[in-house]
Amino acid sequence: MALLEDNFQNHNVHQVVSQLREALKEAENKASDSPAIDYLDGLRQAISYIDQRLELASPVLTSAGRLSNLEKSAQATLNELNQYNSNSNAGHLTNASNQVDAALNQARLLISIDSPEGGVKASEAVSFKELAENVIAELRQKNNELVEIADKVSGSLQVSENRVNELDGELDSLNEKISTKLNEIDKSLSEKESERENIFEENQENIKSRYEEVESEFKETAKQIVDELTSKKKEAEKIVQLVGNIGLTGNYRGIAERERSSANLMRWIALGCFSAMFFVIAVTLIFAARNGFDPWLTAFRFTAGLILIIPATYAARESSRHRAIEERNKRTELELASIDAYLENLPDDAKHKIKEALSNSFFGQSLDNNGDVNAEPVSSRSLIILLKDAISALGRK
């Protein structure tokens, strides 16, 4: 028993019927005219009847031959539906209807234990067909509306695409203009930069040339100043050398300073002696007036006072002699120091003649020229003479 049931369940008819249902669904999606829909509606009801017969068939009582005959009819119907799905030729639907009739006849031969429950009445089938046609009409209307909407959307998309293309063209044109302007700006900047570089180089050359000119002028001026300073320096060195040469001037300035100091010292000694003499004489006169006149004491005091006149007169004469020597040495030092400056512009021959004549006046002189030619040793006669000179000097002062 289990073997018969297995053979029934595993028979290929079940697979063919299942493929037939799938092919029918595909054909229904493609059908658009009324005859094709009617053929497909009949095929759908026939396949539904075949399914019911297979479900009610007894695996034991139904032989394999009857299942095979049903399979052949169902396979022929499947082949016609596949052809319709491939080329949409309505003649294949007619052939499929003829083949499905043979399949229905084979399905009726299947033995079932239980009678089929219920069934599809003709009125119900007609009502279902009308309902299906209405649904299909509504779906077609919806499909048409969707097609119109799709067309509108497609038109809008086309307009948008055209606008996008226009914008792309404008953008390309704008980019081209921007590129052109940028190229013009770059070219202008390059020209300006080149012009500035040329102006800078020209200014640099002018500045360099002017600098070289100024430098040359400064060098020339500096050279002239240096030459003039060098000449003045040589003249100053010559004059300084002549003025500062102590051996040439014979150190007359130092001698004059010493004689000046000696003259001042002798002058102060003479003034001191005269002051002392006057003081002694004045004291003698005062005492004589107070204590009475004493000829011998008065004479002694006058004699003592008059004795002071001798060193006073001597000191005065020595001061005068030192002063004369000081003045002579100053004059000689000044003449020797300035003689070259006075003779600078004279010819060399005239300079040598004048210097030779003047040298006899300054060099080779006796020592008496530096002293007093009339100086005498201190004696009684000289003291009297000094006394007279002192009185005369006091009278002049």
C-alpha positions in Angstrom: 0.0 0.0 0.0 2.8 2.4 0.9 4.4 1.8 -2.5 1.3 2.9 -4.4 1.0 6.0 -2.3 4.6 6.9 -2.9 4.3 6.4 -6.6 1.2 8.6 -6.6 2.9 11.4 -4.7 6.2 11.2 -6.6 4.5 11.2 -10.1 5.7 13.9 -12.5 2.1 15.1 -13.1 2.2 17.2 -9.9 5.3 19.1 -11.1 3.8 19.6 -14.6 0.6 21.0 -13.1 2.6 23.3 -10.8 4.6 24.6 -13.9 1.3 25.1 -15.7 0.0 27.4 -12.9 3.2 29.5 -13.1 2.9 29.8 -16.9 -0.7 30.8 -16.5 0.2 33.7 -14.1 2.7 35.0 -16.6 0.3 34.8 -19.5 -2.4 36.7 -17.4 0.2 39.6 -16.9 0.7 39.9 -20.6 -2.9 39.5 -21.8 -4.5 42.8 -22.8 -7.4 42.0 -25.2 -10.8 40.4 -24.3 -10.4 37.0 -26.3 -7.1 36.3 -24.7 -8.5 37.1 -21.2 -11.4 34.7 -21.9 -9.1 31.9 -23.0 -6.9 32.4 -19.9 -10.0 32.4 -17.6 -11.0 29.0 -19.1 -7.5 27.7 -18.6 -7.4 28.9 -15.0 -10.7 27.2 -14.2 -9.5 24.0 -16.0 -6.2 23.9 -14.0 -8.1 24.5 -10.8 -10.4 21.6 -11.7 -7.3 19.4 -12.4 -5.8 20.4 -9.0 -9.0 19.4 -7.3 -9.2 16.0 -9.0 -5.6 15.3 -8.1 -6.3 16.2 -4.5 -9.4 14.0 -4.4 -7.9 11.1 -6.4 -7.2 7.8 -4.5 -3.6 6.8 -4.6 -4.5 3.2 -4.5 -7.3 3.1 -7.1 -5.7 5.6 -9.5 -3.3 3.8 -11.8 0.0 5.2 -13.1 -1.2 5.0 -16.7 -4.1 7.4 -16.0 -1.6 9.9 -14.3 0.7 9.6 -17.2 -2.1 10.4 -19.7 -3.0 13.4 -17.6 0.6 14.4 -17.5 0.9 14.3 -21.3 -2.2 16.5 -21.8 -1.0 19.0 -19.1 2.5 19.0 -20.7 1.0 19.9 -24.1 -1.0 22.7 -22.6 2.1 24.0 -20.8 4.1 24.0 -24.1 1.4 26.1 -25.7 1.3 28.6 -22.8 5.1 28.9 -22.9 4.9 29.6 -26.6 2.4 32.4 -26.0 4.5 33.9 -23.2 7.4 33.9 -25.7 5.8 35.5 -28.7 2.3 36.7 -27.5 0.6 34.8 -30.4 -3.1 34.3 -29.5 -3.2 31.1 -31.6 -1.2 29.3 -28.9 -4.0 30.1 -26.4 -6.5 28.4 -28.7 -4.2 25.4 -28.9 -3.8 25.5 -25.1 -7.6 25.5 -24.7 -7.9 22.4 -27.0 -5.1 20.6 -25.1 -6.6 21.5 -21.7 -9.9 19.8 -22.8 -8.0 16.6 -23.2 -6.5 17.1 -19.8 -9.9 17.6 -18.3 -11.1 14.4 -19.9 -8.1 12.6 -18.3 -8.8 14.3 -15.0 -12.4 13.0 -14.9 -11.1 9.4 -15.2 -9.3 9.7 -11.9 -11.0 7.6 -9.2 -11.9 9.4 -6.0 -13.2 7.8 -2.8 -15.1 10.9 -1.7 -17.2 13.0 -4.1 -15.9 16.6 -4.4 -17.3 18.9 -1.9 -19.3 21.7 -3.4 -18.3 23.1 -6.8 -18.4 26.1 -8.9 -21.7 27.0 -10.3 -22.1 28.6 -13.7 -23.7 31.7 -12.2 -20.8 32.0 -9.7 -18.4 31.5 -12.5 -20.0 34.2 -14.6 -20.2 36.6 -11.6 -16.5 35.9 -10.9 -15.6 36.5 -14.5 -17.4 39.9 -14.5 -15.8 40.8 -11.2 -12.4 39.8 -12.6 -13.1 41.8 -15.8 -14.0 44.9 -13.7 -10.9 44.5 -11.6 -8.8 44.1 -14.7 -10.5 47.2 -16.2 -9.8 49.2 -13.1 -6.2 48.0 -13.1 -5.9 49.0 -16.7 -7.3 52.4 -15.9 -4.9 52.8 -13.0 -2.2 51.6 -15.3 -3.1 54.2 -17.9 -3.2 56.9 -15.2 0.2 55.8 -14.0 1.4 55.8 -17.6 0.2 59.4 -18.0 1.7 60.4 -14.7 4.9 58.6 -15.8 4.8 60.5 -19.1 4.3 63.8 -17.3 7.1 63.0 -14.9 9.2 61.9 -17.9 8.3 65.2 -19.6 9.2 67.1 -16.4 12.4 65.1 -16.2 13.1 65.9 -19.8 12.5 69.6 -19.1 14.6 69.5 -16.0 17.3 67.6 -18.0 17.1 70.3 -20.7 17.4 73.0 -18.1 20.3 71.1 -16.5 21.9 70.9 -19.9 21.3 74.7 -20.4 22.7 75.4 -17.0 25.7 73.1 -17.8 26.2 75.1 -21.0 25.9 78.4 -19.1 28.3 77.0 -16.5 30.7 76.0 -19.2 30.4 79.4 -20.8 30.9 81.1 -17.4 33.9 78.9 -16.7 35.3 79.7 -20.2 34.8 83.5 -19.4 36.4 83.1 -16.0 39.3 81.3 -17.6 39.6 84.0 -20.2 39.5 86.7 -17.5 42.0 84.9 -15.4 44.3 84.5 -18.4 43.9 88.2 -19.1 44.6 89.1 -15.4 47.7 86.8 -15.4 48.9 88.4 -18.6 48.3 91.9 -17.2 50.1 90.9 -14.0 52.9 89.5 -15.9 53.2 92.6 -18.0 53.0 94.8 -14.9 55.6 92.7 -13.1 57.9 92.8 -16.1 57.4 96.6 -16.4 58.2 97.0 -12.7 61.2 94.8 -13.0 62.4 96.9 -15.9 61.8 100.1 -14.0 63.5 98.7 -10.9 66.5 97.6 -12.9 66.6 101.0 -14.7 66.4 102.8 -11.3 69.0 100.5 -9.9 71.3 101.3 -12.8 70.7 105.0 -12.4 71.4 104.8 -8.6 74.5 102.8 -9.3 75.7 105.2 -11.9 74.9 108.2 -9.6 76.6 106.4 -6.7 79.7 105.9 -8.8 79.7 109.5 -9.9 79.3 110.7 -6.3 81.9 108.3 -5.1 84.3 109.5 -7.8 83.6 113.1 -6.8 84.0 112.3 -3.1 87.3 110.5 -3.8 88.6 113.4 -5.9 87.5 115.9 -3.2 88.9 113.7 -0.4 92.2 113.4 -2.4 92.4 117.2 -2.8 91.7 117.7 0.9 94.2 115.0 1.9 96.8 116.6 -0.4 96.1 120.0 1.0 96.2 118.7 4.6 99.4 116.9 3.8 100.9 120.1 2.5 99.7 122.0 5.5 100.9 119.3 7.8 104.4 119.5 6.2 104.3 123.3 6.6 103.1 123.0 10.2 105.7 120.4 11.0 108.4 122.6 9.5 107.2 125.6 11.5 106.7 123.6 14.7 110.1 122.1 14.2 111.7 125.5 13.8 109.8 127.0 16.7 110.3 124.0 19.0 114.0 123.5 18.3 115.6 124.6 21.6 119.1 124.3 20.2 118.3 126.8 17.4 116.7 129.4 19.7 119.6 128.9 22.2 117.2 128.3 25.1 116.7 132.1 25.2 113.3 131.7 26.8 114.7 129.8 29.8 117.4 132.3 30.2 114.9 135.2 30.1 112.7 133.5 32.7 115.7 133.0 35.1 116.8 136.6 34.6 113.2 137.8 35.3 113.2 135.8 38.5 116.5 137.3 39.5 115.4 140.8 38.7 112.3 140.5 40.8 114.3 139.1 43.7 116.8 142.0 43.6 113.9 144.5 43.4 112.4 143.1 46.5 115.8 143.1 48.3 116.3 146.8 47.3 112.8 147.7 48.5 113.5 145.9 51.8 116.8 147.8 52.4 115.3 151.1 51.6 112.4 150.4 53.9 114.7 149.4 56.7 116.8 152.6 56.1 113.7 154.8 56.2 112.5 153.0 59.4 115.9 153.6 61.2 116.0 157.3 60.2 112.4 157.7 61.3 113.0 156.0 64.6 116.1 158.2 65.2 114.2 161.4 64.5 111.3 160.3 66.8 113.7 159.4 69.7 115.6 162.7 69.1 112.4 164.6 69.3 111.3 163.0 72.5 114.6 162.6 74.5 116.4 165.6 73.2 119.0 166.0 70.5 122.3 164.0 71.0 124.6 164.8 68.1 126.8 161.7 68.4 123.9 159.3 68.9 122.0 160.9 66.1 125.0 160.8 63.8 125.6 157.1 64.6 122.0 156.2 63.9 122.0 158.2 60.7 125.2 156.5 59.7 123.7 153.1 60.4 120.6 153.9 58.4 122.6 155.3 55.5 124.8 152.1 55.5 121.6 150.2 54.4 121.4 152.3 51.2 124.5 150.6 49.9 123.0 147.0 49.5 119.7 148.6 48.5 121.3 150.5 45.7 123.3 147.4 44.6 120.2 145.3 44.6 118.4 147.9 42.5 121.2 148.0 40.0 121.4 144.3 39.7 117.6 144.1 39.3 117.9 146.6 36.4 120.7 144.6 34.8 118.8 141.3 35.1 115.7 143.0 33.6 117.7 144.2 30.6 119.2 140.8 30.0 115.6 139.3 30.2 114.3 141.7 27.6 117.3 141.0 25.3 116.8 137.2 25.5 113.1 137.5 24.9 113.6 139.6 21.8 116.3 137.2 20.5 114.2 134.1 21.1 111.2 135.7 19.3 113.4 136.8 16.4 114.9 133.3 16.0 111.5 131.6 16.3 109.7 133.7 13.8 112.5 134.4 11.3 111.7 131.3 9.2 108.1 132.2 9.0 108.9 135.7 7.8 111.4 134.4 5.3 109.2 131.5 4.0 108.0 133.3 0.8 111.5 134.7 -0.1 113.7 132.9 -2.6 116.3 130.5 -1.2 119.3 132.7 -2.1 117.8 135.7 -0.3 116.9 133.5 2.7 120.5 132.3 3.0 122.0 135.8 2.7 119.6 137.2 5.3 120.2 134.3 7.7 124.0 134.6 7.2 123.8 138.3 8.1 121.6 137.7 11.1 123.7 134.8 12.4 126.6 137.2 13.1 124.3 139.2 15.4 123.1 136.1 17.4 126.1 133.7 17.4 129.8 134.2 18.3 129.1 137.2 20.7 131.1 137.7 23.8 129.6 137.0 27.2 129.5 140.7 27.9 126.6 141.0 25.6 124.6 139.0 28.2 125.7 141.2 31.0 126.3 144.9 31.8 129.3 146.3 30.0 129.8 149.1 32.5 129.6 146.8 35.6 132.4 147.4 38.1 133.4 145.7 41.3 131.9 147.0 44.6 134.3 149.7 46.0 134.0 152.9 48.0 133.8 154.9 44.8 131.2 152.5 43.4 129.2 152.6 46.6 129.1 156.4 46.4 128.0 156.1 42.8 125.4 153.5 43.8 124.2 155.8 46.6 123.7 158.6 44.0 121.9 156.2 41.7 119.7 154.9 44.5 118.8 158.4 45.5 118.0 159.2 41.9 116.0 156.0 41.5 114.1 156.8 44.7 113.4 160.3 43.4 112.1 158.8 40.1 109.8 156.3 41.9 
